[in-house]
Amino acid sequence: MSSLVTKVKVKQIEALLEKGTRMDGRTLLDTREIKIEQGIIEKAEGSARVLLGKTEVVVGVKVETGEPFPDTPKDGVMTVNAELVPLASPNFEPGPPDENSIELARVVDRGIRESHAVDTEKLCIEEGKQVFVVFVDVYVLNHDGNLIDASALAAMAALLNTKMPNYEIKDGELKIKQGYTPLPMKSHPITVTIGKINGKLVVDPALEEESVMDSRITFATNEEGNICAIQKGLSGCFTPQQILDASKIALDKAVELRKKLNW
């Protein structure tokens, strides 16, 4: 975006924010419409598709067996990867993960991990030797802003849709039995991202807002209203009061979203 276009866009957005509205007609604290569809990938153990406005994300979950980490011998393993599919945005290029996809995966992973959403102890098959490994793969299909919240919602919806095989240990070996059981879950974290534009805090920033915002901050919260993870992005800063205000907004918005999603 050229500097002239950027200046014009900033002025438009700032003028609307002063009036308490945004380019798409939302108030500062409104989230775009959310649509969630689960079980969309037949070959995956779990999957979900999320539309957050026009931002579209698909997540697939695979469950395999592997070794635990040496420092957590009783816990299964969860790993999150993100791919910014080139067709989703002219700014996405094919090739290995760049810093944006790495950050996206880490923020989604942290919200799930720090809220203890997955009961990893129940993924242990044999302590120190064999556990279930949960692979969460995020694919961004259309980028219209706020990839973090869309991806986090899709990841949680996919995990809630995930089935793992029934098994038994017989003669020291893992035997897969018929049937499946839901992935053991302990919490349903909600992730809320807030952008700052000219001192104003906006929930669920759209793409045009992201192009001009100073900074963003993301909160993952659990059902008890506890903040489990925080991630600050971009080069701008937040004052201590703005962080407190943003955390209150995120907690309130999470309660609202839980009611809509029935989580």
N, C-alpha and C positions, 0 to 999 in steps of 0.2 A: 504494500500500500504506500503510495507516494506521500511525501510530507504534507503536501497541500490537501490531499484527500483526507489524510489523518486529522489535520487541524479542523477541517470542516466537520468531519464525523465527530470529533471530540466535542466541538461546540454544540452540535445537535444533541448529542447524548447528555452532556452536562446541563443544557437548558431544560431538557425534559426531566432529568433527575431533580432539579431544583423545584419542579412542580410535582414531584412524587410519582412520576410515571416513566415509562421506558419506550424504546423504539417499537416494541411489539405490543404495547398497550398494557403490559403488566405493571403492577406496583413494584416497589423496590424489594418487597419480601415475597413475591409470588414465584412459585415454581411452575415451569411449563408443564403441559399435560404429560402424564406418564402412562405408558402402556407396557405391560409385561406378559410375555407368552412363554410358557415352560414346556420342556419336553419336545423341542423342535428338531433335535439331531438324533436320529434313530440309533446310530452306532455308538453314541456317547453314553456314559453311565448317568450323566445329568447334563442339562442344557437349558438355556433361556435366551430370549431376545427382548431387549428393552428399547423402547422409543422414548426419548426425553425431548419433547418438541420434535425437531427433525433429526436430532442426533440419534444414530442407530448403532447399537452394540449387540453382538452375539457372543455368548460364552459357552464353551464346551468343557465338560469335566470327565477326565479319565481316572480310573482307579486301578492301580497295579500293585504288585508286591515288590518290596525292596528292603534295604537295610536301614535301620534307624541311625540318627546322628549319634556319635559317641557320647556326647554330653546329655542326651535325652534318650536313653536306651528303652524306656517304657512308652515312648510316644511315637505315633505315626508321623508321617511327613506330609506337609502341604506346600505346594509351590505355585506361584502365579506368574504367568507370562502374558505379555500384551503385544499385539501386532497392529500397527497402523496401516491398514490395507490401502495401497496407493489410490484405488478408485474412490476412497472416502474423502479425499481432499487433494487439491493441486499441490499442496505443500508436503504431502507424504510421498516418500520415494522408496522404491524397492531396495532390498538389501538387508544387512544385519540390523538389529534393533539400535535405534539412536537414543539420545538422552531423553527425548520426550516419551518414547515407549517404555524405557527403563523406569523413568519416574512414575509413569502411570501404573505399571505393574507393582512397584514398591508401595505406592500409596494404597492401592486396593488390597495388597497383601497385608500391610500393617493394620488396616482397619479390621480385617477378619482375624488376624493372628492375635492382636492385643486385646480384642474383646473375647477371646477364647471361644469364638463361634463354633468351631469344630472341636468335638471332644476327642482330641488326639490320643488320649490314653486307651480309648476303645478301639483304636486302629492298630494296636499292638497285637501281633500274632504270637511271637515268642521273644521275650525280653532280650534286647541286645543283639538279636539275630535277624528277625524278620518282622516287618510291619507293612501295613497298607500305605501306599503313597498316592496322594490326591493331586492330580495335575489340573490346574484351573487355567484355561487358555482363553484370553480376551481378544476378540477381533472387532476393531472399529470399522464399521461399514459406511457410515456417513458422519462427517464432523460438522456439527452446527453449534459447537460450544459445550463446555462442561463435560468433557470426556470422563473426568474422575467420578462424578456422581452416577452417570449412566453406567459406567463399567462396574462400579461397586454394587449398584443395584442388580445388574445382570449377574455378577458373580454370586451374590447371595441367593438370588432366585434359582440359579443353576445348582448351587450346593443343596438347597432345600429340595430340589428335584432329583438329587443323586441317589442311586441305589448301589449298594456294594454286595458282593456275593456272600452267601452263607458258606461256612467252612467248618472243618474240624481238623484237629491234629491227630493223625493216626500213624503209629509206629514211627513217630518223630518227623513225619512228613505232612505238609499241608494238603488237604484234600478238599476240593471245591464241591459243595453240595448243590442240590437243586434249590432254586428260589433266590430271592434277594431280600435285603433289609435296607431301610433308609439309612443314609449317612448319619452317624450320631452327631447331633447339634445341641449346643448349650446356650447359644445366644444368637440374636438376629440384629447385628449392628446396622445402623443407618448412617450414611455418609452425606454430609451437607457442605457444599463449597460456597464461599462468599467472596465476591470480588470487591475491590475498592477503586472507585472512579472519582477523582477530585474530592476525596474526603467522604463520599457517600458509599454506604455498604449495600450491595445488591446480591440477592440470593439467585443461584443457578444462572450465572452469566452466559448469555448467548454469544455466538461467534463474533458478532460485530462489537459487542461489549468487551470481549476478551482482547480484541485488537487494540483497544485504547486504555484498558484498565492498568492501574499502577501496580497492583499486587493482588494476591488471592490467598485465602486461608481455608483449609479443609478440616472438618471435625468429624470423627467417627464416634458415635454414641451408642450405648446399649439400652436395654429396656428399663433399667433402673435409673436412667438419666445421668449416667456417668460418662465422662469423656474418656475414651479409650486411646485415641490417637489424634495427633494434630500435625498437619503439614502446611508450611508456608511456602508459597511459590512466587516467582517473578522478583524483579529487582527493587520494587518499592517497599515501603515499610508500613507497619501499623503502630499506632500509639498503644500504650497499655490499656487505655480506656476503650479503644476501638476493638482490641482483642477480647475484652470482657463483653462488649456489646455483641460482637460477632458470635461468641460462644453462647450467649443467651438466645440469639436468633437461631443458631444451629440446633440447640436443644429443643426450642419450641417447634421448629420446623420438623424435627425428627418425630415428635409426638404426633404432629398432624399427618405426616407421611405414614406412620405406623397404622393409624386408623384407616387410611385409604387402602393400604396394602394388606391389612389384616395380619401384620407380623407381630 
